[in-house]
Amino acid sequence: MITYKPFYETLKKKGISTYKLINKYNISKSLIDRLKHNKPITTVTLNDLCMILNCRIEEVIEYVKDEKSQD
């Protein structure tokens, strides 16, 4: 399962709120909702978030093995 938990940790570390992402960087509320609920986003969006936050991809997204899935 893909999770965006690192994204929220990075926001906190850099002192950036979701409000600022929406109003200063024109990130849509629907994208914030997708991140909040670990829904798929495009690699273009991941690139944009990394540019805005000046961070590595690992600071936005991580893979966690889903206990429910089969090997």
N, CA, C and O atoms as a printed pandas DataFrame, in Angstrom:
     atom_number atom_name residue_name chain_id  residue_number  x_coord  y_coord  z_coord
0              1         N          MET        A               1    0.852   -1.180    0.000
1              2        CA          MET        A               1    0.000    0.000    0.000
2              3         C          MET        A               1    0.894    1.239    0.000
3              4         O          MET        A               1    1.896    1.299    0.713
4              5         N          ILE        A               2    0.527    2.190   -0.783
5              6        CA          ILE        A               2    1.225    3.467   -0.811
6              7         C          ILE        A               2    0.607    4.373    0.256
7              8         O          ILE        A               2   -0.614    4.478    0.368
8              9         N          THR        A               3    1.466    5.018    1.029
9             10        CA          THR        A               3    0.997    5.944    2.042
10            11         C          THR        A               3    1.721    7.284    1.882
11            12         O          THR        A               3    2.873    7.337    1.452
12            13         N          TYR        A               4    1.031    8.343    2.233
13            14        CA          TYR        A               4    1.592    9.691    2.150
14            15         C          TYR        A               4    1.909   10.249    3.530
15            16         O          TYR        A               4    2.004   11.464    3.706
16            17         N          LYS        A               5    2.070    9.369    4.501
17            18        CA          LYS        A               5    2.425    9.798    5.855
18            19         C          LYS        A               5    3.685   10.674    5.862
19            20         O          LYS        A               5    3.718   11.683    6.567
20            21         N          PRO        A               6    4.726   10.311    5.090
21            22        CA          PRO        A               6    5.916   11.177    5.070
22            23         C          PRO        A               6    5.628   12.596    4.576
23            24         O          PRO        A               6    6.299   13.544    4.982
24            25         N          PHE        A               7    4.641   12.739    3.708
25            26        CA          PHE        A               7    4.261   14.057    3.192
26            27         C          PHE        A               7    3.867   14.982    4.337
27            28         O          PHE        A               7    4.322   16.124    4.406
28            29         N          TYR        A               8    3.026   14.487    5.227
29            30        CA          TYR        A               8    2.565   15.314    6.340
30            31         C          TYR        A               8    3.677   15.585    7.343
31            32         O          TYR        A               8    3.712   16.651    7.957
32            33         N          GLU        A               9    4.578   14.637    7.512
33            34        CA          GLU        A               9    5.739   14.858    8.377
34            35         C          GLU        A               9    6.656   15.922    7.780
35            36         O          GLU        A               9    7.200   16.757    8.503
36            37         N          THR        A              10    6.825   15.889    6.462
37            38        CA          THR        A              10    7.648   16.882    5.775
38            39         C          THR        A              10    7.028   18.271    5.869
39            40         O          THR        A              10    7.729   19.257    6.098
40            41         N          LEU        A              11    5.699   18.346    5.691
41            42        CA          LEU        A              11    5.029   19.641    5.841
42            43         C          LEU        A              11    5.303   20.229    7.217
43            44         O          LEU        A              11    5.643   21.405    7.345
44            45         N          LYS        A              12    5.153   19.406    8.234
45            46        CA          LYS        A              12    5.362   19.872    9.611
46            47         C          LYS        A              12    6.804   20.323    9.810
47            48         O          LYS        A              12    7.056   21.379   10.391
48            49         N          LYS        A              13    7.746   19.522    9.329
49            50        CA          LYS        A              13    9.169   19.839    9.480
50            51         C          LYS        A              13    9.527   21.158    8.796
51            52         O          LYS        A              13   10.358   21.918    9.294
52            53         N          LYS        A              14    8.895   21.423    7.655
53            54        CA          LYS        A              14    9.209   22.633    6.896
54            55         C          LYS        A              14    8.315   23.818    7.257
55            56         O          LYS        A              14    8.489   24.917    6.732
56            57         N          GLY        A              15    7.357   23.587    8.156
57            58        CA          GLY        A              15    6.485   24.677    8.593
58            59         C          GLY        A              15    5.508   25.140    7.521
59            60         O          GLY        A              15    5.180   26.325    7.449
60            61         N          ILE        A              16    5.047   24.222    6.697
61            62        CA          ILE        A              16    4.107   24.560    5.625
62            63         C          ILE        A              16    2.764   23.901    5.928
63            64         O          ILE        A              16    2.702   22.710    6.231
64            65         N          SER        A              17    1.709   24.673    5.847
65            66        CA          SER        A              17    0.370   24.138    6.104
66            67         C          SER        A              17   -0.305   23.752    4.782
67            68         O          SER        A              17    0.102   24.192    3.706
68            69         N          THR        A              18   -1.332   22.931    4.890
69            70        CA          THR        A              18   -2.097   22.606    3.686
70            71         C          THR        A              18   -2.784   23.870    3.161
71            72         O          THR        A              18   -2.977   24.013    1.954
72            73         N          TYR        A              19   -3.149   24.774    4.052
73            74        CA          TYR        A              19   -3.737   26.057    3.648
74            75         C          TYR        A              19   -2.771   26.810    2.727
75            76         O          TYR        A              19   -3.178   27.359    1.703
76            77         N          LYS        A              20   -1.489   26.828    3.103
77            78        CA          LYS        A              20   -0.490   27.513    2.283
78            79         C          LYS        A              20   -0.313   26.814    0.938
79            80         O          LYS        A              20   -0.159   27.474   -0.089
80            81         N          LEU        A              21   -0.334   25.480    0.940
81            82        CA          LEU        A              21   -0.224   24.747   -0.330
82            83         C          LEU        A              21   -1.367   25.117   -1.267
83            84         O          LEU        A              21   -1.164   25.298   -2.467
84            85         N          ILE        A              22   -2.555   25.225   -0.716
85            86        CA          ILE        A              22   -3.732   25.540   -1.519
86            87         C          ILE        A              22   -3.688   26.977   -2.023
87            88         O          ILE        A              22   -3.931   27.230   -3.203
88            89         N          ASN        A              23   -3.383   27.913   -1.141
89            90        CA          ASN        A              23   -3.479   29.329   -1.501
90            91         C          ASN        A              23   -2.232   29.923   -2.153
91            92         O          ASN        A              23   -2.350   30.795   -3.013
92            93         N          LYS        A              24   -1.055   29.475   -1.766
93            94        CA          LYS        A              24    0.167   30.034   -2.346
94            95         C          LYS        A              24    0.643   29.232   -3.560
95            96         O          LYS        A              24    1.123   29.804   -4.538
96            97         N          TYR        A              25    0.508   27.912   -3.491
97            98        CA          TYR        A              25    1.044   27.058   -4.544
98            99         C          TYR        A              25   -0.025   26.471   -5.452
99           100         O          TYR        A              25    0.284   25.663   -6.329
100          101         N          ASN        A              26   -1.273   26.865   -5.255
101          102        CA          ASN        A              26   -2.394   26.437   -6.095
102          103         C          ASN        A              26   -2.578   24.922   -6.146
103          104         O          ASN        A              26   -2.946   24.370   -7.183
104          105         N          ILE        A              27   -2.321   24.259   -5.031
105          106        CA          ILE        A              27   -2.601   22.832   -4.911
106          107         C          ILE        A              27   -4.098   22.705   -4.618
107          108         O          ILE        A              27   -4.623   23.397   -3.746
108          109         N          SER        A              28   -4.772   21.835   -5.337
109          110        CA          SER        A              28   -6.220   21.727   -5.180
110          111         C          SER        A              28   -6.597   21.036   -3.868
111          112         O          SER        A              28   -5.854   20.212   -3.336
112          113         N          LYS        A              29   -7.766   21.399   -3.374
113          114        CA          LYS        A              29   -8.294   20.754   -2.168
114          115         C          LYS        A              29   -8.526   19.273   -2.423
115          116         O          LYS        A              29   -8.369   18.452   -1.519
116          117         N          SER        A              30   -8.901   18.930   -3.653
117          118        CA          SER        A              30   -9.136   17.519   -3.970
118          119         C          SER        A              30   -7.834   16.723   -3.909
119          120         O          SER        A              30   -7.853   15.553   -3.526
120          121         N          LEU        A              31   -6.703   17.330   -4.278
121          122        CA          LEU        A              31   -5.425   16.638   -4.171
122          123         C          LEU        A              31   -5.082   16.416   -2.696
123          124         O          LEU        A              31   -4.628   15.333   -2.328
124          125         N          ILE        A              32   -5.287   17.403   -1.870
125          126        CA          ILE        A              32   -5.039   17.252   -0.431
126          127         C          ILE        A              32   -5.900   16.117    0.118
127          128         O          ILE        A              32   -5.443   15.330    0.947
128          129         N          ASP        A              33   -7.135   16.037   -0.344
129          130        CA          ASP        A              33   -8.029   14.962    0.092
130          131         C          ASP        A              33   -7.509   13.596   -0.377
131          132         O          ASP        A              33   -7.574   12.618    0.368
132          133         N          ARG        A              34   -6.999   13.532   -1.600
133          134        CA          ARG        A              34   -6.448   12.277   -2.114
134          135         C          ARG        A              34   -5.244   11.836   -1.286
135          136         O          ARG        A              34   -5.096   10.653   -0.978
136          137         N          LEU        A              35   -4.400   12.774   -0.934
137          138        CA          LEU        A              35   -3.236   12.460   -0.104
138          139         C          LEU        A              35   -3.673   11.996    1.284
139          140         O          LEU        A              35   -3.123   11.042    1.834
140          141         N          LYS        A              36   -4.648   12.669    1.827
141          142        CA          LYS        A              36   -5.140   12.337    3.170
142          143         C          LYS        A              36   -5.676   10.912    3.229
143          144         O          LYS        A              36   -5.535   10.233    4.247
144          145         N          HIS        A              37   -6.291   10.460    2.140
145          146        CA          HIS        A              37   -6.907    9.136    2.102
146          147         C          HIS        A              37   -6.069    8.101    1.340
147          148         O          HIS        A              37   -6.570    7.039    0.970
148          149         N          ASN        A              38   -4.794    8.421    1.111
149          150        CA          ASN        A              38   -3.858    7.513    0.440
150          151         C          ASN        A              38   -4.372    6.994   -0.903
151          152         O          ASN        A              38   -4.220    5.818   -1.230
152          153         N          LYS        A              39   -4.974    7.883   -1.659
153          154        CA          LYS        A              39   -5.459    7.532   -2.991
154          155         C          LYS        A              39   -4.367    7.829   -4.021
155          156         O          LYS        A              39   -3.458    8.613   -3.745
156          157         N          PRO        A              40   -4.446    7.217   -5.195
157          158        CA          PRO        A              40   -3.401    7.399   -6.215
158          159         C          PRO        A              40   -3.293    8.845   -6.708
159          160         O          PRO        A              40   -4.286    9.560   -6.839
160          161         N          ILE        A              41   -2.055    9.239   -6.974
161          162        CA          ILE        A              41   -1.779   10.520   -7.624
162          163         C          ILE        A              41   -0.748   10.253   -8.717
163          164         O          ILE        A              41   -0.118    9.196   -8.730
164          165         N          THR        A              42   -0.576   11.190   -9.618
165          166        CA          THR        A              42    0.340   10.992  -10.743
166          167         C          THR        A              42    1.784   11.284  -10.342
167          168         O          THR        A              42    2.047   11.943   -9.335
168          169         N          THR        A              43    2.704   10.782  -11.148
169          170        CA          THR        A              43    4.111   11.089  -10.911
170          171         C          THR        A              43    4.395   12.570  -11.175
171          172         O          THR        A              43    5.312   13.139  -10.583
172          173         N          VAL        A              44    3.629   13.184  -12.044
173          174        CA          VAL        A              44    3.768   14.626  -12.277
174          175         C          VAL        A              44    3.446   15.378  -10.985
175          176         O          VAL        A              44    4.145   16.322  -10.617
176          177         N          THR        A              45    2.390   14.956  -10.306
177          178        CA          THR        A              45    2.012   15.585   -9.045
178          179         C          THR        A              45    3.077   15.345   -7.986
179          180         O          THR        A              45    3.414   16.254   -7.228
180          181         N          LEU        A              46    3.608   14.131   -7.929
181          182        CA          LEU        A              46    4.697   13.855   -6.992
182          183         C          LEU        A              46    5.889   14.765   -7.267
183          184         O          LEU        A              46    6.494   15.302   -6.340
184          185         N          ASN        A              47    6.219   14.933   -8.530
185          186        CA          ASN        A              47    7.307   15.830   -8.909
186          187         C          ASN        A              47    7.024   17.256   -8.448
187          188         O          ASN        A              47    7.902   17.917   -7.895
188          189         N          ASP        A              48    5.806   17.727   -8.673
189          190        CA          ASP        A              48    5.433   19.085   -8.257
190          191         C          ASP        A              48    5.561   19.256   -6.748
191          192         O          ASP        A              48    6.072   20.274   -6.280
192          193         N          LEU        A              49    5.099   18.265   -5.984
193          194        CA          LEU        A              49    5.191   18.348   -4.524
194          195         C          LEU        A              49    6.650   18.376   -4.066
195          196         O          LEU        A              49    7.006   19.123   -3.154
196          197         N          CYS        A              50    7.484   17.563   -4.698
197          198        CA          CYS        A              50    8.906   17.568   -4.347
198          199         C          CYS        A              50    9.550   18.916   -4.667
199          200         O          CYS        A              50   10.395   19.396   -3.911
200          201         N          MET        A              51    9.158   19.521   -5.774
201          202        CA          MET        A              51    9.704   20.845   -6.127
202          203         C          MET        A              51    9.241   21.894   -5.127
203          204         O          MET        A              51   10.044   22.701   -4.659
204          205         N          ILE        A              52    7.969   21.891   -4.799
205          206        CA          ILE        A              52    7.420   22.870   -3.855
206          207         C          ILE        A              52    8.078   22.737   -2.487
207          208         O          ILE        A              52    8.449   23.733   -1.866
208          209         N          LEU        A              53    8.218   21.494   -2.023
209          210        CA          LEU        A              53    8.750   21.251   -0.687
210          211         C          LEU        A              53   10.273   21.151   -0.660
211          212         O          LEU        A              53   10.875   21.042    0.408
212          213         N          ASN        A              54   10.895   21.189   -1.848
213          214        CA          ASN        A              54   12.349   21.051   -1.952
214          215         C          ASN        A              54   12.813   19.820   -1.172
215          216         O          ASN        A              54   13.641   19.905   -0.265
216          217         N          CYS        A              55   12.250   18.672   -1.560
217          218        CA          CYS        A              55   12.539   17.442   -0.827
218          219         C          CYS        A              55   12.685   16.265   -1.782
219          220         O          CYS        A              55   12.435   16.380   -2.982
220          221         N          ARG        A              56   13.093   15.138   -1.223
221          222        CA          ARG        A              56   13.208   13.894   -1.976
222          223         C          ARG        A              56   11.868   13.169   -1.968
223          224         O          ARG        A              56   11.015   13.422   -1.117
224          225         N          ILE        A              57   11.696   12.265   -2.925
225          226        CA          ILE        A              57   10.439   11.520   -3.058
226          227         C          ILE        A              57   10.109   10.756   -1.772
227          228         O          ILE        A              57    8.940   10.614   -1.413
228          229         N          GLU        A              58   11.138   10.267   -1.085
229          230        CA          GLU        A              58   10.933    9.513    0.148
230          231         C          GLU        A              58   10.316   10.355    1.260
231          232         O          GLU        A              58    9.795    9.822    2.240
232          233         N          GLU        A              59   10.379   11.659    1.098
233          234        CA          GLU        A              59    9.796   12.557    2.085
234          235         C          GLU        A              59    8.333   12.876    1.784
235          236         O          GLU        A              59    7.696   13.659    2.489
236          237         N          VAL        A              60    7.812   12.256    0.722
237          238        CA          VAL        A              60    6.418   12.463    0.328
238          239         C          VAL        A              60    5.627   11.161    0.352
239          240         O          VAL        A              60    4.450   11.157    0.712
240          241         N          ILE        A              61    6.254   10.076   -0.023
241          242        CA          ILE        A              61    5.535    8.825   -0.250
242          243         C          ILE        A              61    6.358    7.645    0.261
243          244         O          ILE        A              61    7.589    7.685    0.270
244          245         N          GLU        A              62    5.662    6.602    0.683
245          246        CA          GLU        A              62    6.352    5.367    1.042
246          247         C          GLU        A              62    5.448    4.171    0.758
247          248         O          GLU        A              62    4.223    4.286    0.715
248          249         N          TYR        A              63    6.088    3.025    0.567
249          250        CA          TYR        A              63    5.363    1.783    0.356
250          251         C          TYR        A              63    5.385    1.004    1.661
251          252         O          TYR        A              63    6.436    0.826    2.276
252          253         N          VAL        A              64    4.203    0.540    2.077
253          254        CA          VAL        A              64    4.058   -0.294    3.258
254          255         C          VAL        A              64    3.309   -1.541    2.828
255          256         O          VAL        A              64    2.224   -1.450    2.254
256          257         N          LYS        A              65    3.875   -2.697    3.099
257          258        CA          LYS        A              65    3.234   -3.942    2.692
258          259         C          LYS        A              65    1.872   -4.064    3.378
259          260         O          LYS        A              65    1.754   -3.926    4.596
260          261         N          ASP        A              66    0.864   -4.322    2.572
261          262        CA          ASP        A              66   -0.504   -4.468    3.068
262          263         C          ASP        A              66   -0.666   -5.859    3.639
263          264         O          ASP        A              66   -0.471   -6.846    2.929
264          265         N          GLU        A              67   -1.014   -5.953    4.890
265          266        CA          GLU        A              67   -1.166   -7.251    5.564
266          267         C          GLU        A              67   -2.251   -8.101    4.923
267          268         O          GLU        A              67   -2.187   -9.328    5.008
268          269         N          LYS        A              68   -3.228   -7.502    4.294
269          270        CA          LYS        A              68   -4.342   -8.211    3.676
270          271         C          LYS        A              68   -3.988   -8.826    2.337
271          272         O          LYS        A              68   -4.612   -9.797    1.910
272          273         N          SER        A              69   -2.984   -8.262    1.669
273          274        CA          SER        A              69   -2.645   -8.764    0.334
274          275         C          SER        A              69   -1.851  -10.061    0.430
275          276         O          SER        A              69   -1.165  -10.336    1.415
276          277         N          GLN        A              70   -1.976  -10.831   -0.621
277          278        CA          GLN        A              70   -1.254  -12.093   -0.685
278          279         C          GLN        A              70    0.099  -11.881   -1.316
279          280         O          GLN        A              70    0.297  -10.912   -2.048
280          281         N          ASP        A              71    1.038  -12.777   -1.043
281          282        CA          ASP        A              71    2.381  -12.689   -1.613
282          283         C          ASP        A              71    2.397  -13.035   -3.075
283          284         O          ASP        A              71    3.455  -13.008   -3.704
